[in-house]
Amino acid sequence: MGQEISQTTFTPEDRRLYREKVRGDLDALRQIYEEGRFERDRDLMGVELEFHVVDGDGHPMYINDELLDSLEDEDFQTELAQFNIEFNLAPHKLTGSVFREIEEELNTSFAFVQRRAADLDAHVLMVGTLPTVTDLDITIEAMSPNPRYHMLNEQVLAARGEDIVVDIDGPEPLSLRTSSITLEAAATSTQLHLQVSAERFADVWNASQAIAASQVALAANSPFFLGHELMQETRIAIFEQTIDTRTEELQAQGVRPRVWFGEEWISSPLDLFEENSTYFPALLPEIDDEDPQAMLATGDIPHLRAMNLLNGTVYRWNRPVYGVARGKPHLRVENRVLPAGPTMVDTVANAAYWYGLVRAVAELDEPITRSMSFGAALESFRNAARNGIESVLFWPGVGEVTASELVLRTLLPLAEEGLAAWNIDRRDRDHLLGIIEQRCLTRRTGASWQIAMRRALLAKGLAPVDATLAMVRQYRDGMISGEPVHTWPLPD
């Protein structure tokens, strides 16, 4: 959901003071880093899941406040639109049977929210982009009442000085203009967190950037938006274009986008926080009264709220996160490339793949930054978003190959090595990476299943709207079954 705010207006003086506050926070962060105060040897993982709330036909239902009230559980929170909610899983130690444990916890929590939703004649759906969203669902009226979202909407539009332009390619290209960032609520994601020592952070972040394309290709689940068949992972384009504060002129000048893959490898976590403060004006310049230098001088650890608030409005696909827990500062990589769904076991398999692969690639004898250009990682990421499991990706020593071949021959063995290094139970490694293997062999992801099912229904004579609704109902049945998407049946 992001850091809460209390102000509803900002003055030029607020912005000047906030800029100074962020610089002071960065000085404190640099001191914590240079003095070696960051927590180490505590490898923790965390998961955040976003859901759509829908009716029996799969249309959005604007009842997230009612649903959250009935849940009475702080692990569930509001999200951008009134038909979104978010679930936050408590941090877990990354070892042993952790994936079996989080799968059980996620299934239990999901069953709980489904029961509460049913009491409101609603359902909860895990899908990257909700195929049934219409123009009426992406207006300001659909936004959750949280002041943060409304201020963010106001500030994005003020920075642009004009409507948001969305232009997405695909089999049925889409172009539109909108005056609300609520459009982004049509897309939901899975976010993975990994706490690492400051010394390892750069290697882990670089590795996560390098493998992002393979994650997107394997997990694509967002092929439809506003009735159009678009990219396999359309969610990425929606997010990038909706939260874009740049006009066409600023884009032509090379100004960085707020939803950003990045432009180069890093050598320190400070690189990312400093880039954020250098390249991105504040959207929510709320000032706090924390004095980080005074706190450090007395041995206390500051929360660096101003820096974190800015960091929370720069939407890197692999975001650096600074946090304080039990009085100790730590750093996390927040991996944001994955869509929601299709099932919990698919979600956990995607997580196991990333946690295993990111460790193995971070620990390669030859650093990935020497064998792979940053531009190649970005190009593969774009290809994966467009074409999913059928995309062609680049990997050092392999060249350009299909995503399924790259994963089967090269990346899955590395993911296995990484999970073994985390001391993950052999049974869980085999089970979860086996799901990834079968996705590659069948070439069936959430996106490819949705496309194939809708096309089959159209071929049977259903009108496009009816075919979409029928597909979503069958998707929901598959999601509820809990069976991995590569096993879901398709019409003959």
GUMISE-877320 format. One record per residue (C-alpha): y, z, x; residue in three letters; residue number from 0. Coordinates in Angstrom, 1 decimal. Example, Ala and Ser with C-alpha at 12.3 -4.5 7.8 and 13.67 -1.06 7.14 Angstrom:
residues 2
<node <-4.5,7.8,12.3>,'ALA',0>;
<node <-1.1,7.1,13.7>,'SER',1>;
end
This chain:
residues 492
<node <0.0,0.0,0.0>,'MET',0>;
<node <2.4,0.7,2.9>,'GLY',1>;
<node <4.8,3.4,3.7>,'GLN',2>;
<node <6.7,4.8,0.7>,'GLU',3>;
<node <10.5,4.5,0.5>,'ILE',4>;
<node <13.1,6.5,-1.5>,'SER',5>;
<node <16.2,4.4,-1.1>,'GLN',6>;
<node <17.0,1.6,-3.5>,'THR',7>;
<node <20.0,0.1,-1.8>,'THR',8>;
<node <20.9,-0.5,1.9>,'PHE',9>;
<node <24.3,-1.0,3.5>,'THR',10>;
<node <25.2,-2.8,6.7>,'PRO',11>;
<node <25.6,0.6,8.4>,'GLU',12>;
<node <22.1,1.5,7.3>,'ASP',13>;
<node <20.8,-1.6,9.1>,'ARG',14>;
<node <22.7,-0.8,12.3>,'ARG',15>;
<node <21.6,2.8,12.4>,'LEU',16>;
<node <18.0,1.8,11.6>,'TYR',17>;
<node <17.9,-0.7,14.5>,'ARG',18>;
<node <19.0,2.1,16.8>,'GLU',19>;
<node <16.4,4.4,15.3>,'LYS',20>;
<node <13.6,1.8,15.9>,'VAL',21>;
<node <14.7,1.4,19.5>,'ARG',22>;
<node <14.5,5.2,19.9>,'GLY',23>;
<node <11.1,5.2,18.4>,'ASP',24>;
<node <10.0,2.5,20.8>,'LEU',25>;
<node <11.3,4.5,23.8>,'ASP',26>;
<node <9.2,7.4,22.5>,'ALA',27>;
<node <6.1,5.2,22.1>,'LEU',28>;
<node <6.5,3.9,25.6>,'ARG',29>;
<node <6.7,7.5,26.9>,'GLN',30>;
<node <3.6,8.5,25.0>,'ILE',31>;
<node <1.8,5.4,26.5>,'TYR',32>;
<node <3.0,5.9,30.1>,'GLU',33>;
<node <2.2,9.6,30.0>,'GLU',34>;
<node <-1.3,8.9,28.8>,'GLY',35>;
<node <-1.0,11.1,25.7>,'ARG',36>;
<node <-2.9,8.8,23.3>,'PHE',37>;
<node <-6.2,10.0,22.0>,'GLU',38>;
<node <-9.3,8.5,23.7>,'ARG',39>;
<node <-13.1,8.5,23.3>,'ASP',40>;
<node <-12.8,8.7,19.5>,'ARG',41>;
<node <-14.1,5.3,18.2>,'ASP',42>;
<node <-13.4,5.5,14.5>,'LEU',43>;
<node <-13.6,2.8,11.9>,'MET',44>;
<node <-12.0,2.5,8.5>,'GLY',45>;
<node <-12.1,0.1,5.5>,'VAL',46>;
<node <-9.5,-0.8,2.8>,'GLU',47>;
<node <-10.6,-2.9,-0.2>,'LEU',48>;
<node <-8.3,-4.6,-2.8>,'GLU',49>;
<node <-9.5,-5.4,-6.3>,'PHE',50>;
<node <-8.4,-7.4,-9.3>,'HIS',51>;
<node <-8.4,-5.7,-12.7>,'VAL',52>;
<node <-9.5,-8.3,-15.4>,'VAL',53>;
<node <-10.6,-8.6,-19.0>,'ASP',54>;
<node <-14.0,-9.8,-20.2>,'GLY',55>;
<node <-13.0,-13.5,-19.6>,'ASP',56>;
<node <-11.7,-12.8,-16.1>,'GLY',57>;
<node <-8.0,-12.9,-17.0>,'HIS',58>;
<node <-5.7,-10.3,-15.3>,'PRO',59>;
<node <-5.1,-7.1,-17.1>,'MET',60>;
<node <-1.9,-5.2,-16.4>,'TYR',61>;
<node <-3.3,-1.7,-16.5>,'ILE',62>;
<node <-3.5,-0.5,-12.9>,'ASN',63>;
<node <-1.5,2.7,-13.7>,'ASP',64>;
<node <-3.8,3.6,-16.6>,'GLU',65>;
<node <-6.9,2.9,-14.5>,'LEU',66>;
<node <-5.6,5.0,-11.6>,'LEU',67>;
<node <-4.8,7.9,-14.0>,'ASP',68>;
<node <-8.3,7.8,-15.3>,'SER',69>;
<node <-9.8,7.7,-11.8>,'LEU',70>;
<node <-7.8,10.8,-10.6>,'GLU',71>;
<node <-8.8,10.0,-7.1>,'ASP',72>;
<node <-6.4,9.6,-4.2>,'GLU',73>;
<node <-8.7,7.1,-2.5>,'ASP',74>;
<node <-7.6,4.6,-5.1>,'PHE',75>;
<node <-4.0,3.4,-5.1>,'GLN',76>;
<node <-1.6,1.0,-6.7>,'THR',77>;
<node <-1.1,-2.5,-5.2>,'GLU',78>;
<node <1.6,-5.2,-5.6>,'LEU',79>;
<node <0.8,-6.4,-9.2>,'ALA',80>;
<node <-0.2,-4.4,-12.3>,'GLN',81>;
<node <-3.6,-6.1,-12.1>,'PHE',82>;
<node <-4.4,-4.9,-8.5>,'ASN',83>;
<node <-5.7,-1.7,-7.1>,'ILE',84>;
<node <-6.7,-0.6,-3.6>,'GLU',85>;
<node <-9.5,1.6,-2.3>,'PHE',86>;
<node <-9.3,3.4,1.0>,'ASN',87>;
<node <-12.5,4.6,2.7>,'LEU',88>;
<node <-12.2,7.7,4.9>,'ALA',89>;
<node <-12.6,7.1,8.6>,'PRO',90>;
<node <-16.1,7.1,10.0>,'HIS',91>;
<node <-17.5,7.5,13.5>,'LYS',92>;
<node <-18.7,4.1,14.6>,'LEU',93>;
<node <-22.3,4.8,15.6>,'THR',94>;
<node <-25.8,5.3,14.2>,'GLY',95>;
<node <-26.3,4.6,10.5>,'SER',96>;
<node <-22.6,4.3,9.8>,'VAL',97>;
<node <-22.9,0.9,8.0>,'PHE',98>;
<node <-25.7,2.2,5.7>,'ARG',99>;
<node <-23.5,5.2,4.9>,'GLU',100>;
<node <-20.4,3.2,4.1>,'ILE',101>;
<node <-22.3,0.7,2.0>,'GLU',102>;
<node <-23.6,3.6,-0.1>,'GLU',103>;
<node <-20.2,5.1,-0.3>,'GLU',104>;
<node <-18.6,1.8,-1.3>,'LEU',105>;
<node <-21.2,1.1,-3.9>,'ASN',106>;
<node <-20.8,4.6,-5.4>,'THR',107>;
<node <-17.0,4.2,-5.5>,'SER',108>;
<node <-17.3,0.7,-6.9>,'PHE',109>;
<node <-19.6,1.9,-9.7>,'ALA',110>;
<node <-17.2,4.7,-10.5>,'PHE',111>;
<node <-14.2,2.4,-10.8>,'VAL',112>;
<node <-16.2,0.0,-12.9>,'GLN',113>;
<node <-17.2,2.7,-15.3>,'ARG',114>;
<node <-13.6,3.9,-15.7>,'ARG',115>;
<node <-12.4,0.3,-16.1>,'ALA',116>;
<node <-15.1,-0.3,-18.8>,'ALA',117>;
<node <-13.5,2.7,-20.8>,'ASP',118>;
<node <-10.4,0.5,-20.9>,'LEU',119>;
<node <-12.3,-2.6,-21.9>,'ASP',120>;
<node <-11.7,-4.0,-18.4>,'ALA',121>;
<node <-13.6,-5.0,-15.3>,'HIS',122>;
<node <-12.9,-4.9,-11.5>,'VAL',123>;
<node <-13.4,-8.1,-9.6>,'LEU',124>;
<node <-13.7,-8.6,-5.8>,'MET',125>;
<node <-12.6,-12.1,-5.0>,'VAL',126>;
<node <-10.1,-13.5,-2.5>,'GLY',127>;
<node <-7.9,-15.4,-5.0>,'THR',128>;
<node <-8.3,-14.8,-8.7>,'LEU',129>;
<node <-9.1,-18.3,-10.3>,'PRO',130>;
<node <-7.8,-17.3,-13.7>,'THR',131>;
<node <-4.2,-16.4,-12.6>,'VAL',132>;
<node <-1.6,-18.4,-14.5>,'THR',133>;
<node <2.2,-18.9,-14.0>,'ASP',134>;
<node <2.9,-15.9,-16.2>,'LEU',135>;
<node <0.9,-13.6,-13.9>,'ASP',136>;
<node <3.1,-14.2,-10.8>,'ILE',137>;
<node <6.5,-13.2,-12.2>,'THR',138>;
<node <8.5,-10.1,-11.5>,'ILE',139>;
<node <7.3,-8.7,-14.9>,'GLU',140>;
<node <3.8,-8.4,-13.5>,'ALA',141>;
<node <4.8,-6.4,-10.4>,'MET',142>;
<node <3.8,-2.7,-10.2>,'SER',143>;
<node <6.7,-0.3,-10.7>,'PRO',144>;
<node <6.5,1.1,-7.2>,'ASN',145>;
<node <10.1,1.0,-5.7>,'PRO',146>;
<node <8.7,-0.3,-2.4>,'ARG',147>;
<node <7.5,-3.6,-4.0>,'TYR',148>;
<node <10.7,-4.2,-5.9>,'HIS',149>;
<node <12.8,-3.6,-2.8>,'MET',150>;
<node <10.6,-5.8,-0.7>,'LEU',151>;
<node <10.9,-8.5,-3.3>,'ASN',152>;
<node <14.6,-8.2,-3.3>,'GLU',153>;
<node <14.9,-8.2,0.5>,'GLN',154>;
<node <12.6,-11.2,1.0>,'VAL',155>;
<node <14.6,-13.2,-1.5>,'LEU',156>;
<node <17.9,-12.0,0.0>,'ALA',157>;
<node <16.8,-13.0,3.5>,'ALA',158>;
<node <15.9,-16.5,2.3>,'ARG',159>;
<node <18.9,-16.9,0.1>,'GLY',160>;
<node <16.8,-19.2,-2.1>,'GLU',161>;
<node <13.5,-19.4,-4.0>,'ASP',162>;
<node <10.2,-19.1,-2.3>,'ILE',163>;
<node <8.5,-22.4,-1.7>,'VAL',164>;
<node <4.7,-22.7,-1.8>,'VAL',165>;
<node <3.1,-26.0,-0.7>,'ASP',166>;
<node <-0.7,-25.9,-0.2>,'ILE',167>;
<node <-2.9,-28.8,0.7>,'ASP',168>;
<node <-6.5,-29.4,-0.5>,'GLY',169>;
<node <-8.5,-31.6,-2.9>,'PRO',170>;
<node <-5.9,-30.7,-5.6>,'GLU',171>;
<node <-2.6,-30.0,-3.7>,'PRO',172>;
<node <-0.2,-27.5,-5.1>,'LEU',173>;
<node <3.6,-27.3,-4.8>,'SER',174>;
<node <5.8,-24.8,-6.6>,'LEU',175>;
<node <8.9,-22.6,-6.3>,'ARG',176>;
<node <9.1,-19.0,-7.4>,'THR',177>;
<node <11.6,-16.2,-7.4>,'SER',178>;
<node <9.1,-13.4,-6.9>,'SER',179>;
<node <6.6,-12.3,-4.2>,'ILE',180>;
<node <4.3,-11.3,-7.0>,'THR',181>;
<node <2.6,-14.6,-6.4>,'LEU',182>;
<node <0.9,-12.9,-3.4>,'GLU',183>;
<node <-0.9,-10.5,-5.8>,'ALA',184>;
<node <-3.2,-13.3,-6.8>,'ALA',185>;
<node <-4.8,-12.8,-3.3>,'ALA',186>;
<node <-6.8,-9.7,-2.3>,'THR',187>;
<node <-8.3,-8.7,1.0>,'SER',188>;
<node <-10.6,-6.5,3.0>,'THR',189>;
<node <-8.9,-4.8,5.9>,'GLN',190>;
<node <-10.9,-3.3,8.8>,'LEU',191>;
<node <-9.5,-0.6,11.2>,'HIS',192>;
<node <-10.7,0.2,14.6>,'LEU',193>;
<node <-9.3,3.2,16.6>,'GLN',194>;
<node <-9.4,2.5,20.3>,'VAL',195>;
<node <-7.9,4.0,23.4>,'SER',196>;
<node <-4.6,2.7,24.7>,'ALA',197>;
<node <-6.2,1.3,27.8>,'GLU',198>;
<node <-8.7,-0.8,25.7>,'ARG',199>;
<node <-6.2,-1.9,23.0>,'PHE',200>;
<node <-5.0,-5.2,24.6>,'ALA',201>;
<node <-8.6,-6.4,25.2>,'ASP',202>;
<node <-9.7,-5.5,21.7>,'VAL',203>;
<node <-6.6,-7.1,20.1>,'TRP',204>;
<node <-7.1,-10.3,22.1>,'ASN',205>;
<node <-10.8,-10.4,21.3>,'ALA',206>;
<node <-10.0,-10.0,17.6>,'SER',207>;
<node <-7.5,-12.9,17.7>,'GLN',208>;
<node <-10.1,-15.1,19.4>,'ALA',209>;
<node <-12.8,-14.4,16.8>,'ILE',210>;
<node <-10.6,-14.5,13.7>,'ALA',211>;
<node <-11.5,-18.1,13.0>,'ALA',212>;
<node <-15.2,-17.4,12.8>,'SER',213>;
<node <-14.5,-14.5,10.5>,'GLN',214>;
<node <-12.5,-16.7,8.1>,'VAL',215>;
<node <-15.1,-19.4,8.2>,'ALA',216>;
<node <-18.0,-17.0,7.4>,'LEU',217>;
<node <-16.2,-15.0,4.7>,'ALA',218>;
<node <-14.1,-17.7,2.9>,'ALA',219>;
<node <-13.8,-16.7,-0.8>,'ASN',220>;
<node <-10.4,-18.1,-2.0>,'SER',221>;
<node <-10.8,-21.8,-3.0>,'PRO',222>;
<node <-8.8,-21.7,-6.4>,'PHE',223>;
<node <-5.3,-20.9,-7.3>,'PHE',224>;
<node <-3.3,-21.7,-10.5>,'LEU',225>;
<node <-6.1,-24.1,-11.6>,'GLY',226>;
<node <-6.1,-26.1,-8.3>,'HIS',227>;
<node <-9.0,-26.4,-5.9>,'GLU',228>;
<node <-7.2,-25.9,-2.5>,'LEU',229>;
<node <-8.3,-24.5,0.9>,'MET',230>;
<node <-11.5,-22.6,1.3>,'GLN',231>;
<node <-9.4,-19.6,2.2>,'GLU',232>;
<node <-6.2,-20.3,0.2>,'THR',233>;
<node <-5.3,-16.6,0.4>,'ARG',234>;
<node <-4.1,-17.2,3.9>,'ILE',235>;
<node <-1.6,-19.9,2.9>,'ALA',236>;
<node <-0.5,-17.9,-0.1>,'ILE',237>;
<node <0.3,-14.8,1.9>,'PHE',238>;
<node <2.0,-16.8,4.7>,'GLU',239>;
<node <4.3,-18.8,2.4>,'GLN',240>;
<node <5.1,-16.0,-0.1>,'THR',241>;
<node <6.3,-13.5,2.4>,'ILE',242>;
<node <8.3,-16.1,4.4>,'ASP',243>;
<node <11.9,-15.1,4.8>,'THR',244>;
<node <12.8,-18.3,6.6>,'ARG',245>;
<node <14.6,-21.3,5.1>,'THR',246>;
<node <13.6,-24.8,6.2>,'GLU',247>;
<node <16.4,-24.7,8.8>,'GLU',248>;
<node <15.1,-21.5,10.3>,'LEU',249>;
<node <11.6,-22.8,10.4>,'GLN',250>;
<node <12.9,-25.9,12.2>,'ALA',251>;
<node <14.6,-23.7,14.8>,'GLN',252>;
<node <11.3,-22.0,15.6>,'GLY',253>;
<node <12.1,-18.6,14.0>,'VAL',254>;
<node <8.9,-16.6,13.7>,'ARG',255>;
<node <7.2,-16.0,10.3>,'PRO',256>;
<node <6.7,-12.5,9.0>,'ARG',257>;
<node <3.0,-13.3,8.3>,'VAL',258>;
<node <2.1,-14.2,11.8>,'TRP',259>;
<node <-0.9,-15.0,13.9>,'PHE',260>;
<node <1.2,-14.5,17.0>,'GLY',261>;
<node <1.9,-16.9,19.9>,'GLU',262>;
<node <0.3,-15.4,23.1>,'GLU',263>;
<node <-2.2,-13.0,24.5>,'TRP',264>;
<node <-1.0,-9.4,25.3>,'ILE',265>;
<node <-1.5,-7.1,28.2>,'SER',266>;
<node <-0.4,-3.9,26.4>,'SER',267>;
<node <-0.1,-2.5,22.9>,'PRO',268>;
<node <3.7,-2.2,23.6>,'LEU',269>;
<node <4.0,-6.0,23.6>,'ASP',270>;
<node <3.3,-6.2,19.9>,'LEU',271>;
<node <5.6,-3.3,18.8>,'PHE',272>;
<node <8.4,-4.6,21.0>,'GLU',273>;
<node <8.0,-8.2,19.6>,'GLU',274>;
<node <8.2,-6.8,16.1>,'ASN',275>;
<node <11.5,-5.1,16.8>,'SER',276>;
<node <12.9,-8.1,18.8>,'THR',277>;
<node <12.0,-10.9,16.4>,'TYR',278>;
<node <12.1,-9.4,12.9>,'PHE',279>;
<node <15.1,-7.9,11.0>,'PRO',280>;
<node <14.4,-4.9,8.9>,'ALA',281>;
<node <13.5,-5.5,5.3>,'LEU',282>;
<node <13.4,-1.8,4.3>,'LEU',283>;
<node <15.8,0.0,6.7>,'PRO',284>;
<node <15.3,3.5,5.5>,'GLU',285>;
<node <16.3,6.1,8.1>,'ILE',286>;
<node <14.5,9.4,8.7>,'ASP',287>;
<node <15.7,12.5,10.5>,'ASP',288>;
<node <12.9,12.8,13.0>,'GLU',289>;
<node <14.1,13.2,16.7>,'ASP',290>;
<node <11.2,11.8,18.7>,'PRO',291>;
<node <12.6,12.7,22.1>,'GLN',292>;
<node <13.2,16.3,21.2>,'ALA',293>;
<node <9.7,16.5,19.8>,'MET',294>;
<node <8.2,15.1,23.0>,'LEU',295>;
<node <10.2,17.5,25.1>,'ALA',296>;
<node <8.6,20.4,23.3>,'THR',297>;
<node <5.1,19.0,23.4>,'GLY',298>;
<node <5.0,17.8,19.8>,'ASP',299>;
<node <4.0,14.3,18.7>,'ILE',300>;
<node <6.5,12.3,16.6>,'PRO',301>;
<node <5.3,10.1,13.7>,'HIS',302>;
<node <7.8,7.3,14.6>,'LEU',303>;
<node <8.4,6.5,10.9>,'ARG',304>;
<node <11.2,4.0,11.5>,'ALA',305>;
<node <9.1,1.9,13.8>,'MET',306>;
<node <6.1,2.2,11.5>,'ASN',307>;
<node <8.1,1.1,8.5>,'LEU',308>;
<node <9.2,-2.1,10.4>,'LEU',309>;
<node <5.7,-2.6,11.6>,'ASN',310>;
<node <4.5,-2.5,8.0>,'GLY',311>;
<node <6.6,-5.4,7.0>,'THR',312>;
<node <5.4,-7.7,9.8>,'VAL',313>;
<node <2.1,-9.0,8.6>,'TYR',314>;
<node <0.1,-9.9,11.6>,'ARG',315>;
<node <-3.4,-11.0,10.9>,'TRP',316>;
<node <-4.4,-8.4,13.5>,'ASN',317>;
<node <-1.8,-5.7,13.3>,'ARG',318>;
<node <-1.2,-2.9,15.7>,'PRO',319>;
<node <-1.1,0.6,14.0>,'VAL',320>;
<node <0.3,3.8,15.5>,'TYR',321>;
<node <-0.8,7.0,13.8>,'GLY',322>;
<node <-0.9,10.7,14.3>,'VAL',323>;
<node <-4.0,12.8,13.2>,'ALA',324>;
<node <-4.6,16.4,13.9>,'ARG',325>;
<node <-1.4,16.4,16.0>,'GLY',326>;
<node <-2.7,13.7,18.3>,'LYS',327>;
<node <-1.3,10.1,18.5>,'PRO',328>;
<node <-3.7,7.2,18.3>,'HIS',329>;
<node <-3.7,3.4,18.2>,'LEU',330>;
<node <-5.7,1.2,15.8>,'ARG',331>;
<node <-6.3,-2.6,15.4>,'VAL',332>;
<node <-6.0,-3.5,11.7>,'GLU',333>;
<node <-8.0,-6.7,11.1>,'ASN',334>;
<node <-6.5,-8.4,8.0>,'ARG',335>;
<node <-8.1,-11.8,7.9>,'VAL',336>;
<node <-10.9,-11.2,5.4>,'LEU',337>;
<node <-10.8,-11.8,1.7>,'PRO',338>;
<node <-12.2,-9.4,-0.9>,'ALA',339>;
<node <-15.8,-9.9,-2.0>,'GLY',340>;
<node <-18.1,-11.3,-3.1>,'PRO',341>;
<node <-20.3,-8.2,-3.0>,'THR',342>;
<node <-20.3,-4.9,-1.2>,'MET',343>;
<node <-23.2,-5.9,1.0>,'VAL',344>;
<node <-21.4,-9.1,2.0>,'ASP',345>;
<node <-18.3,-6.9,2.8>,'THR',346>;
<node <-20.3,-4.6,5.0>,'VAL',347>;
<node <-22.0,-7.5,6.7>,'ALA',348>;
<node <-18.6,-9.0,7.4>,'ASN',349>;
<node <-17.5,-5.6,8.8>,'ALA',350>;
<node <-20.6,-5.3,11.0>,'ALA',351>;
<node <-20.1,-8.8,12.4>,'TYR',352>;
<node <-16.5,-8.0,13.4>,'TRP',353>;
<node <-17.1,-4.5,14.8>,'TYR',354>;
<node <-20.0,-5.9,16.9>,'GLY',355>;
<node <-18.4,-9.1,18.0>,'LEU',356>;
<node <-15.0,-7.7,18.8>,'VAL',357>;
<node <-16.5,-5.1,21.2>,'ARG',358>;
<node <-18.7,-7.7,22.9>,'ALA',359>;
<node <-15.9,-10.2,23.4>,'VAL',360>;
<node <-13.5,-7.5,24.6>,'ALA',361>;
<node <-16.1,-6.6,27.3>,'GLU',362>;
<node <-16.9,-10.1,28.5>,'LEU',363>;
<node <-17.1,-10.4,32.3>,'ASP',364>;
<node <-14.5,-13.1,32.2>,'GLU',365>;
<node <-11.7,-12.1,29.8>,'PRO',366>;
<node <-11.4,-14.4,26.8>,'ILE',367>;
<node <-7.7,-14.8,27.7>,'THR',368>;
<node <-8.7,-16.7,30.8>,'ARG',369>;
<node <-11.2,-19.1,29.2>,'SER',370>;
<node <-9.5,-19.8,25.9>,'MET',371>;
<node <-5.9,-20.8,25.2>,'SER',372>;
<node <-4.1,-18.9,22.5>,'PHE',373>;
<node <-3.3,-22.3,20.9>,'GLY',374>;
<node <-7.0,-23.0,20.6>,'ALA',375>;
<node <-7.6,-19.7,18.8>,'ALA',376>;
<node <-4.7,-20.5,16.4>,'LEU',377>;
<node <-5.9,-24.1,15.7>,'GLU',378>;
<node <-9.4,-22.8,15.0>,'SER',379>;
<node <-8.0,-20.2,12.6>,'PHE',380>;
<node <-6.2,-22.9,10.7>,'ARG',381>;
<node <-9.3,-25.1,10.6>,'ASN',382>;
<node <-11.4,-22.2,9.3>,'ALA',383>;
<node <-8.9,-21.5,6.5>,'ALA',384>;
<node <-8.9,-25.1,5.4>,'ARG',385>;
<node <-12.6,-25.9,5.6>,'ASN',386>;
<node <-14.5,-22.6,5.7>,'GLY',387>;
<node <-18.1,-22.7,6.8>,'ILE',388>;
<node <-17.9,-26.4,7.3>,'GLU',389>;
<node <-15.0,-26.1,9.8>,'SER',390>;
<node <-15.1,-27.2,13.4>,'VAL',391>;
<node <-14.1,-24.4,15.8>,'LEU',392>;
<node <-13.5,-24.1,19.5>,'PHE',393>;
<node <-15.3,-21.6,21.8>,'TRP',394>;
<node <-15.2,-21.4,25.7>,'PRO',395>;
<node <-18.2,-23.0,27.3>,'GLY',396>;
<node <-19.3,-24.5,24.0>,'VAL',397>;
<node <-16.4,-26.8,23.0>,'GLY',398>;
<node <-15.8,-27.8,19.4>,'GLU',399>;
<node <-18.8,-27.3,17.1>,'VAL',400>;
<node <-19.2,-26.4,13.4>,'THR',401>;
<node <-18.7,-22.8,12.5>,'ALA',402>;
<node <-22.3,-22.3,11.4>,'SER',403>;
<node <-23.6,-23.6,14.8>,'GLU',404>;
<node <-21.2,-21.6,16.8>,'LEU',405>;
<node <-22.1,-18.4,15.0>,'VAL',406>;
<node <-25.8,-19.0,15.0>,'LEU',407>;
<node <-26.1,-19.9,18.7>,'ARG',408>;
<node <-23.3,-18.0,20.4>,'THR',409>;
<node <-21.5,-15.4,18.3>,'LEU',410>;
<node <-24.3,-13.7,16.4>,'LEU',411>;
<node <-26.1,-12.7,19.7>,'PRO',412>;
<node <-22.8,-11.4,21.0>,'LEU',413>;
<node <-22.3,-9.4,17.7>,'ALA',414>;
<node <-25.8,-8.0,18.2>,'GLU',415>;
<node <-24.9,-6.9,21.7>,'GLU',416>;
<node <-21.7,-5.2,20.5>,'GLY',417>;
<node <-23.4,-3.3,17.7>,'LEU',418>;
<node <-26.1,-2.2,20.2>,'ALA',419>;
<node <-23.3,-0.9,22.5>,'ALA',420>;
<node <-21.9,1.1,19.5>,'TRP',421>;
<node <-25.5,2.5,19.1>,'ASN',422>;
<node <-25.8,1.2,15.6>,'ILE',423>;
<node <-29.3,1.6,14.2>,'ASP',424>;
<node <-31.5,-1.4,14.8>,'ARG',425>;
<node <-32.6,-1.7,11.2>,'ARG',426>;
<node <-28.9,-1.9,10.0>,'ASP',427>;
<node <-28.1,-4.4,12.8>,'ARG',428>;
<node <-30.9,-6.7,11.7>,'ASP',429>;
<node <-30.2,-6.3,8.0>,'HIS',430>;
<node <-26.5,-7.0,8.1>,'LEU',431>;
<node <-26.4,-9.7,10.8>,'LEU',432>;
<node <-29.3,-11.3,9.0>,'GLY',433>;
<node <-27.0,-11.8,6.0>,'ILE',434>;
<node <-24.5,-13.6,8.3>,'ILE',435>;
<node <-27.3,-15.7,9.7>,'GLU',436>;
<node <-28.5,-16.7,6.2>,'GLN',437>;
<node <-24.9,-17.7,5.2>,'ARG',438>;
<node <-24.8,-20.0,8.2>,'CYS',439>;
<node <-28.3,-21.5,7.5>,'LEU',440>;
<node <-27.5,-22.0,3.8>,'THR',441>;
<node <-23.8,-22.8,4.4>,'ARG',442>;
<node <-23.1,-20.8,1.3>,'ARG',443>;
<node <-20.0,-18.5,1.2>,'THR',444>;
<node <-18.1,-17.2,-1.8>,'GLY',445>;
<node <-15.8,-20.2,-1.6>,'ALA',446>;
<node <-18.6,-22.8,-1.3>,'SER',447>;
<node <-20.4,-21.2,-4.2>,'TRP',448>;
<node <-17.3,-21.1,-6.5>,'GLN',449>;
<node <-16.6,-24.8,-5.7>,'ILE',450>;
<node <-20.2,-25.9,-6.3>,'ALA',451>;
<node <-20.5,-23.9,-9.5>,'MET',452>;
<node <-17.3,-25.2,-11.0>,'ARG',453>;
<node <-18.0,-28.8,-10.1>,'ARG',454>;
<node <-21.5,-28.5,-11.6>,'ALA',455>;
<node <-20.0,-27.1,-14.8>,'LEU',456>;
<node <-17.4,-29.9,-14.9>,'LEU',457>;
<node <-20.2,-32.4,-14.4>,'ALA',458>;
<node <-21.8,-31.0,-17.6>,'LYS',459>;
<node <-18.8,-31.9,-19.5>,'GLY',460>;
<node <-16.8,-28.7,-19.6>,'LEU',461>;
<node <-13.0,-28.9,-19.6>,'ALA',462>;
<node <-11.4,-27.6,-16.3>,'PRO',463>;
<node <-10.2,-24.4,-17.9>,'VAL',464>;
<node <-13.5,-23.7,-19.5>,'ASP',465>;
<node <-15.4,-24.5,-16.3>,'ALA',466>;
<node <-13.2,-22.0,-14.4>,'THR',467>;
<node <-13.8,-19.3,-16.9>,'LEU',468>;
<node <-17.6,-19.9,-17.0>,'ALA',469>;
<node <-17.6,-19.9,-13.2>,'MET',470>;
<node <-15.7,-16.6,-13.0>,'VAL',471>;
<node <-18.1,-14.9,-15.5>,'ARG',472>;
<node <-21.1,-16.0,-13.4>,'GLN',473>;
<node <-19.3,-14.9,-10.2>,'TYR',474>;
<node <-18.9,-11.5,-11.8>,'ARG',475>;
<node <-22.6,-11.3,-12.7>,'ASP',476>;
<node <-23.4,-12.1,-9.0>,'GLY',477>;
<node <-21.0,-9.5,-7.8>,'MET',478>;
<node <-22.4,-6.8,-10.1>,'ILE',479>;
<node <-26.0,-7.7,-9.0>,'SER',480>;
<node <-25.1,-6.7,-5.4>,'GLY',481>;
<node <-27.2,-9.5,-4.0>,'GLU',482>;
<node <-25.5,-11.3,-1.0>,'PRO',483>;
<node <-23.8,-14.5,-2.0>,'VAL',484>;
<node <-26.1,-16.8,-0.1>,'HIS',485>;
<node <-28.8,-15.9,-2.6>,'THR',486>;
<node <-26.8,-16.7,-5.7>,'TRP',487>;
<node <-28.3,-19.5,-7.8>,'PRO',488>;
<node <-26.5,-22.7,-8.6>,'LEU',489>;
<node <-27.2,-25.2,-11.5>,'PRO',490>;
<node <-29.8,-27.9,-10.7>,'ASP',491>;
end
